[in-house]
Amino acid sequence: MQVDADGAPVPKEFMDAVWGAVTRLYGEYGASLTGLTLIDYNEEKKTAVIRVALAAVGIVRASLASIVSIATREAAVHVVAVSGTIKSLLEKLE
C-alpha cells in the first residue's frame, strides 16, 4: 500500500492509525478477527506491506479507506496490490 502523508510517518504511527481505523469501524471484536501484522514499511518510499487474515480483507480495505490522518498529519492510504502470499505480492510490486 502507498501512504500519502505530509512527512513520513514512522511504522508505529502507521500501524496505530490502521488499528484505530479498524477499531472505529468494526470495534474490538472486528479488529481481533483481522490478524493485522506489519511485514515491511519503507519510510523513504512511503510504502507498507501488511498481513491480514483472508476473511478480513474487506474489513481492512474499508478501514484503510477511512484513514484521514496519521499522527495528527493529514494522510491517505491507498491499496496498491493484494495477493495470497507475501512472496507473490513482493514479486508484483517489483
Secondary structure, DSSP 4 states (H G I P E B T S, - for coil): -EEEESS---HHHHHHHHHHHHHHHHHHHHHHHH--EEEEEETTTTEEEEE--GGGHHHHHHHHHT--EETTEEEEEE-----SSHHHHHHHH-
